[in-house]
Amino acid sequence: MLEPSGGGPEQRDGLLVTGNLLIDVILRGVEAMPVWGQEVVCSSRFEAVAGQGANLALAASRLGVSTGLIGNVGEDAAGARIRRELSEAGIGLEGVETTPGGSTAMTIAVVRPDGERAFLSDLGCLKDFDSAAMERHWSRTFEARVVALVGSSNLPGLDLEEAGRLFAEARAGGALTVFDPGWDPDGWAPGTRKGIAAVVANTDIFLPNRDEASALTDQDDLASMLRVLADSCPGAVVIKCGAAGSCCILAGEVSRVEALPTQVDNAVGAGDVYDAGVVAGYLSAGGVLEGMILGTAAATLYVSRSSNRFPDFEEASELAKGVVLHQP
């Protein structure tokens, strides 16, 4: 069983995130993708500092969790922007390196009118981030209550088996470990699955979405996905299912949290905000299910907004009162 941290938001020990940092260019209102040689017009666009690492850090910080980052950016205007905006949000950047001469990563996010999205990414300097970069700043994990690795699928130079060893070290030092690899653009090769398994084996809260869980387990139904993943995860497995809510298996018991109804502006980054809510809820209330409830509320507020998207702890907590939890 996971040990609760206890205490309210002001007593949180903090979160250290290792993950991908990039710029999102989000194109809204795309009814269908163009075929080669043709063009489709979107309804609007905007740019944002993003990547699973940045989104999780920004959302957690807004929810009141003291947050630091390990990652890298390029030596360019985009990298400077990422540093500036994360610093202004109060996020510790001691672990964020600048790759000399490197180009900061960028993703084009194409969003349908119903909020569903697809991505085209240029990884840029994320290809240069490796286990040595992660380990250079790993001593900071002993100052954090929660250690997260997210967006590892966009960090092709990262040795996941070595990351699993670092996770084991963090757990032995008393940190709660959180893992969300994101979608693998290379098709979930056997070596990738083996590396993910090495991290999951040292993970307290594993947070894939339904598509990722299905790809990792070769299963179609949620119950089977949960059981297969629980066999290799010593903590809780939480599967995010978008409008269908989320489900969890912890100590052999399956629980489900219903989604809240909302008008979706766009869902880019929603899973990362949910993850942040899970961390903030766990730290404030001492349990994974409480984290799932707060994560549901935080993600609901986020997807409904076109600006000032990250909710604070108070508004997420208020909305969380309406979240329905089903337990065995």
C-alpha positions in Angstrom: 0.0 0.0 0.0 1.1 3.6 -0.6 1.9 5.6 2.4 -0.1 8.9 2.7 1.9 12.1 3.1 -0.8 13.9 5.1 -1.2 17.6 5.7 -2.8 20.4 3.6 -1.4 22.3 0.6 0.9 24.4 2.8 2.7 21.3 4.1 3.6 19.8 0.8 7.2 18.7 0.3 7.1 19.3 -3.4 7.4 17.7 -6.8 10.4 17.1 -9.1 9.5 16.5 -12.8 11.7 15.0 -15.4 10.1 15.5 -18.8 9.9 17.0 -22.3 9.8 20.7 -22.8 8.6 22.3 -26.0 6.4 24.8 -27.8 2.9 23.8 -28.8 1.3 25.4 -31.9 -2.4 24.6 -31.5 -4.7 24.7 -34.5 -8.4 24.7 -33.5 -11.5 23.7 -35.4 -10.0 21.2 -37.9 -12.9 19.1 -39.2 -10.6 16.6 -41.0 -7.0 16.2 -41.8 -5.9 17.3 -45.3 -4.8 14.7 -47.8 -1.4 15.1 -49.5 -1.4 18.1 -51.9 -4.5 19.7 -50.4 -5.2 22.3 -47.6 -7.6 22.5 -44.7 -8.3 25.8 -42.9 -8.5 25.9 -39.1 -10.7 28.3 -37.1 -8.0 29.7 -34.8 -4.5 29.1 -33.5 -2.3 29.9 -30.5 1.1 29.0 -29.1 2.0 27.8 -25.6 4.8 26.5 -23.6 4.1 22.8 -23.3 5.3 19.3 -23.4 4.3 16.8 -20.8 7.1 18.0 -18.5 6.1 21.7 -18.7 2.3 21.0 -18.6 2.6 18.9 -15.5 4.9 21.4 -13.8 2.7 24.4 -14.7 -0.5 22.7 -13.6 1.0 21.3 -10.3 2.5 24.7 -9.4 -0.8 26.4 -10.0 -2.4 23.8 -7.7 -0.1 24.8 -5.0 2.6 22.2 -5.2 6.2 23.4 -5.0 7.7 22.2 -8.3 11.1 21.8 -10.0 12.1 20.5 -13.4 14.8 18.4 -15.0 14.9 18.7 -18.8 16.5 20.6 -21.7 15.7 23.4 -24.2 17.5 24.7 -27.2 19.8 27.7 -27.4 17.1 29.8 -29.2 14.2 32.2 -28.7 11.8 29.3 -28.0 14.1 27.9 -25.3 14.4 31.4 -23.7 10.6 31.7 -23.7 10.1 28.4 -22.0 12.6 29.3 -19.3 11.0 32.7 -18.8 7.4 31.5 -18.5 8.3 28.6 -16.3 10.3 30.8 -14.0 7.5 33.4 -13.8 5.2 30.5 -12.7 7.6 29.9 -9.8 9.0 26.6 -11.1 12.5 25.7 -10.1 14.7 25.4 -13.2 18.0 24.4 -11.7 17.7 21.0 -13.5 16.9 22.5 -16.9 19.9 22.5 -19.2 20.4 24.5 -22.5 21.7 22.4 -25.3 24.5 24.4 -27.1 23.4 25.3 -30.6 20.3 23.1 -30.1 16.8 23.8 -31.5 13.9 23.7 -29.0 11.3 21.1 -29.7 7.9 22.0 -31.3 4.6 20.2 -31.7 1.8 21.1 -34.0 -1.4 20.1 -32.3 -4.5 19.7 -34.6 -7.7 20.0 -32.7 -11.2 18.8 -33.9 -14.3 20.8 -33.0 -15.1 18.2 -30.3 -11.7 18.8 -28.7 -10.0 15.6 -29.8 -6.4 16.1 -31.0 -3.5 14.8 -33.0 0.1 15.8 -33.1 3.0 16.4 -35.4 6.3 16.9 -33.5 9.9 18.0 -34.2 11.8 16.7 -31.2 14.8 19.1 -31.8 17.2 19.0 -28.8 15.0 16.5 -26.9 17.0 13.9 -28.8 20.0 15.0 -26.8 18.4 14.5 -23.4 19.8 11.2 -21.9 20.2 9.3 -18.7 23.4 11.2 -17.8 21.5 14.5 -18.0 18.8 13.0 -15.7 21.3 11.7 -13.3 23.3 15.0 -13.1 20.3 16.5 -11.2 19.0 13.3 -9.5 20.3 14.3 -6.1 17.5 16.8 -5.9 15.0 13.9 -5.7 15.9 13.5 -2.0 14.4 16.9 -1.4 11.1 16.1 -3.1 8.1 14.2 -1.8 7.1 13.2 -5.4 9.3 12.4 -8.3 7.7 12.2 -11.8 9.0 11.0 -15.2 6.6 12.1 -18.0 6.8 12.3 -21.8 9.6 9.8 -22.0 8.3 8.7 -25.5 9.6 12.2 -26.7 13.0 11.6 -25.1 14.5 9.0 -27.5 18.0 9.3 -26.0 16.8 8.4 -22.5 17.7 4.8 -21.4 14.5 3.7 -19.7 16.2 0.9 -17.9 18.6 3.4 -16.3 15.6 5.6 -15.5 14.1 2.6 -13.8 17.2 2.3 -11.6 17.0 6.0 -10.7 13.3 5.5 -9.8 14.3 2.7 -7.5 16.8 4.9 -5.9 14.2 7.7 -5.4 11.8 5.2 -3.9 14.4 3.9 -1.5 15.0 7.5 -0.5 11.4 7.9 0.4 9.9 9.7 -2.7 6.7 8.7 -4.3 7.3 7.9 -8.0 4.9 8.8 -10.8 5.3 7.7 -14.4 3.4 8.8 -17.6 5.4 7.9 -20.7 3.0 9.4 -23.3 2.2 7.9 -26.7 5.2 6.2 -28.4 5.5 7.6 -32.0 7.8 4.7 -32.9 5.2 2.0 -32.4 6.0 0.4 -29.0 8.9 -1.7 -30.1 10.0 -4.6 -27.8 13.0 -2.6 -26.5 10.7 0.3 -25.6 8.3 -2.0 -23.8 11.1 -3.5 -21.8 12.3 -0.1 -20.8 8.9 1.0 -19.8 8.5 -2.2 -17.7 11.7 -1.3 -15.9 10.3 2.1 -14.9 6.9 0.7 -14.0 8.5 -1.9 -11.7 9.6 1.0 -9.6 6.5 3.2 -9.9 4.0 4.1 -7.2 1.5 5.7 -9.5 1.4 4.7 -13.2 -0.7 7.0 -15.3 -1.2 5.9 -19.0 -4.2 6.8 -21.0 -6.5 4.1 -22.4 -4.7 3.9 -25.8 -1.3 3.7 -24.2 -2.5 1.0 -21.8 -4.0 -1.0 -24.6 -0.8 -0.8 -26.6 1.3 -1.9 -23.7 -0.9 -4.8 -22.7 -2.3 -5.9 -26.1 -5.7 -5.9 -24.4 -9.0 -4.1 -25.4 -11.0 -4.0 -22.2 -10.1 -1.9 -19.2 -10.3 -4.7 -16.6 -7.7 -6.7 -18.5 -5.4 -3.7 -19.0 -5.6 -3.0 -15.3 -4.8 -6.6 -14.3 -1.9 -6.9 -16.7 -0.3 -3.6 -15.7 -0.9 -4.3 -12.0 1.2 -7.5 -12.3 4.3 -5.4 -12.9 3.5 -2.2 -10.9 4.1 -2.2 -7.1 1.8 0.8 -6.6 -1.4 2.0 -8.3 -2.3 1.9 -12.0 -4.6 4.7 -13.1 -5.9 4.6 -16.7 -7.2 7.9 -18.1 -10.2 7.5 -20.4 -11.1 11.0 -21.4 -14.8 11.6 -21.5 -15.3 8.1 -19.9 -13.5 9.2 -16.8 -10.7 7.2 -15.2 -10.2 3.9 -13.4 -7.6 2.6 -10.9 -6.4 -0.7 -9.6 -4.7 -0.5 -6.2 -4.0 -3.5 -3.9 -6.1 -5.7 -6.3 -9.2 -3.5 -6.0 -10.7 -1.6 -9.0 -12.3 1.8 -8.6 -13.7 4.2 -11.2 -14.1 8.0 -11.3 -16.7 9.5 -13.6 -15.9 12.4 -15.8 -17.6 15.7 -15.3 -19.8 17.1 -18.1 -18.2 20.2 -19.8 -18.0 22.0 -23.0 -14.5 21.2 -24.4 -12.4 24.0 -25.9 -9.5 21.6 -26.6 -8.0 18.6 -24.9 -4.3 19.2 -25.6 -2.5 18.8 -22.2 -5.6 17.5 -20.4 -3.9 14.3 -19.3 -0.9 16.2 -17.9 -3.3 18.4 -15.9 -5.1 15.3 -14.6 -1.7 13.9 -13.5 -1.0 17.2 -11.7 -4.3 16.9 -9.9 -3.5 13.3 -8.9 -0.2 14.5 -7.3 -1.8 17.6 -5.6 -4.7 15.5 -4.4 -2.5 12.8 -3.1 -0.3 15.3 -1.2 -3.2 17.2 0.3 -5.5 14.3 1.1 -3.2 11.3 1.4 -4.6 8.9 -1.2 -4.6 8.0 -4.9 -8.4 8.0 -5.1 -8.5 11.5 -3.7 -5.9 12.4 -6.3 -8.1 11.0 -9.1 -11.0 13.1 -7.9 -9.0 16.3 -7.9 -7.4 15.4 -11.2 -10.8 15.0 -12.8 -11.9 18.4 -11.6 -8.6 20.1 -12.6 -8.7 18.6 -16.1 -12.3 19.5 -16.5 -11.6 23.1 -15.8 -8.6 23.1 -18.0 -10.3 21.7 -21.1 -13.2 24.1 -20.9 -11.0 27.2 -21.1 -9.3 29.0 -24.0 -7.1 31.2 -21.8 -5.8 31.1 -18.2 -6.3 27.4 -18.4 -4.6 26.0 -15.3 -6.9 26.0 -12.3 -5.9 26.8 -8.8 -6.3 24.4 -5.8 -9.4 26.1 -4.4 -11.4 26.1 -7.6 -10.4 22.5 -8.5 -11.3 21.4 -4.9 -14.7 23.1 -5.2 -15.5 21.4 -8.5 -14.2 18.1 -7.1 -17.2 18.0 -4.7 -19.3 17.0 -7.7 -17.1 14.1 -8.8 -18.6 10.6 -8.5 -16.3 7.8 -7.3 -17.3 4.2 -7.6 -15.5 1.8 -5.3 -15.9 -2.0 -4.8 
